[in-house]
Amino acid sequence: MHKIDIDLVDMTMDVMKYVINRLSSTKHKIGKPKKEAELKALVGETITKNGIGGEQAFNLWKEHLAKSNVPIDHPRHLAFVPASPTRAAVMFDLVTSASSIHGAYWMEGAGGIFCENEAMRWIVSLTGLPNGAFGVFTSGGTAANLSAIVTAREYWRSLKQQNNFEKGLIITSIGAHSSIKAMAKVADIDVLLVDTEDRLEKDALEATINNLPIQKRQRLFAVVATGGTTNAGIVDDLNGVASICEKENLWFHVDAAYGGGALVADSVSHLFKGIAHADSITIDPHKWMFSPYDCGAVIYRNPELAKKAHSQQGSYLDIFEDEGAHGFNPTDYQIQLTRRVRGLPLWFSLATHGTERYKEAVERGIELAQIAGKMIEGKPNVELVRPPSLSCVLYRRIGWEPKDYTNWTYKNHEKGFALVTPTKWKNGNTFETVSRFCFINPDTTEKDIEAILDSMD
Ligand SMILES: *Cc1c(COP(=O)(O)O)cnc(C)c1O
């Protein structure tokens, strides 16, 4: 199967050059999805008994399928949490793939894992966690949150025999990311939500815990604070939450999947005060650390606890316990066994550019949010819902109904001009539909923002 009927290496390089040049370019339209039936009609049968040949498959990809994806790095893609991988990281992602490194065990992937650990050391240094704290790269924030929650739960169960027969309970706020609830479901853990989409404060958390009936209080083992809510960029009162967790003997997890990148930015790093008290932290390099998909990270104050929860045993794995095979085994600290060394592109990009460039790029995202905020304040038909936070801006178009926001989103996407989607903001007891920007790409310009706002006329 190594035989290829055309010079696939050259073709790959052509596509690669196209993709690399397209990164962050506004000359290209934002792609849009086609229906499955439309795509099928365009490409026909691709999986056949004898194969359709590399050239044919490649051309179908280039002509039809590649165009049906939305480049998340487009400077006018300001929906969800966009991404903006560096060219260095994208190139090294190719090298990572081509190297077929098994990234579970040092014995097999020492070179790759060494590089991942270098990058991880920098990320850990941003958190201020004490010596001994360390982490691993995961497929994303969801897997990182699951790995952390399971570690916390197993630790809690190890503390008291009775806890082994109880269903665990965690507290977070309604500003928390959906993956917290989803992962608690996977781990069969109950979630109690503090009813605020705004900053989770110490007092509200304390009151919630004090109001718990005794049976529930016994099942409570962790609090999840958010370090930059996905919807609005709000950083919870991490210091306050940390003090309650310490007093109540609870595991303190900080989900900074989106906001964690901002730890590098001097202008906002004070908002994260208290994160150094966390027992575990989630940060997604594929969000605000300019890595390609997929790359999340989970960091532990005491990695040994993660190892107790996650290391896999099996007779054919015994060799990895051997002295000769010893080293850092990423599989021990999260839910996956076989894994790609997905931190490698980040390492290469950090090594190439240096950490100062990362700081500048993140600061630009924060600055763009401030610029957008000022622009919104200066226009008659739009207004801020709340001040910009990190790189998120929530604003309303005065007089618009929910369906107006949706229609506007589709219209701009249809034109290949921009992707900006509506969201909801909880105001008292009502949810208001509003518009939202999330800036990641430092190449987004003021003109881009202006043009998007003007399209709301
Ligand atoms: C995006 C996000 C997640 C989920 O991360 P994935 O990488 O998509 O799995 C979790 N928490 C927060 C706060 C996020 O912004």
The ligand as an SDF file (V2000), in Angstrom:
LIG
                    3D

 15 15  0  0  0  0  0  0  0  0999 V2000
  -13.9700   25.2190   24.6190 C   0  0  0  0  0  0  0  0  0  0  0  0
  -14.1240   25.0010   26.0430 C   0  0  0  0  0  0  0  0  0  0  0  0
  -14.1910   23.7090   26.5790 C   0  0  0  0  0  0  0  0  0  0  0  0
  -14.2060   22.4820   25.7210 C   0  0  0  0  0  0  0  0  0  0  0  0
  -12.9840   22.3270   25.0840 O   0  0  0  0  0  0  0  0  0  0  0  0
  -12.8310   21.4080   23.7720 P   0  0  0  0  0  0  0  0  0  0  0  0
  -11.3990   21.6170   23.4220 O   0  0  0  0  0  0  0  0  0  0  0  0
  -13.7860   21.9360   22.7620 O   0  0  0  0  0  0  0  0  0  0  0  0
  -13.1300   20.0100   24.1630 O   0  0  0  0  0  0  0  0  0  0  0  0
  -14.2790   23.5800   27.9530 C   0  0  0  0  0  0  0  0  0  0  0  0
  -14.3120   24.6570   28.7440 N   0  0  0  0  0  0  0  0  0  0  0  0
  -14.2570   25.9160   28.2670 C   0  0  0  0  0  0  0  0  0  0  0  0
  -14.2950   27.0710   29.2260 C   0  0  0  0  0  0  0  0  0  0  0  0
  -14.1630   26.1320   26.9060 C   0  0  0  0  0  0  0  0  0  0  0  0
  -14.1180   27.3890   26.4300 O   0  0  0  0  0  0  0  0  0  0  0  0
  1  2  1  0
  2  3  1  0
  2 14  2  0
  3  4  1  0
  3 10  2  0
  4  5  1  0
  5  6  1  0
  6  7  2  0
  6  8  1  0
  6  9  1  0
 10 11  1  0
 11 12  2  0
 12 13  1  0
 12 14  1  0
 14 15  1  0
M  END
$$$$
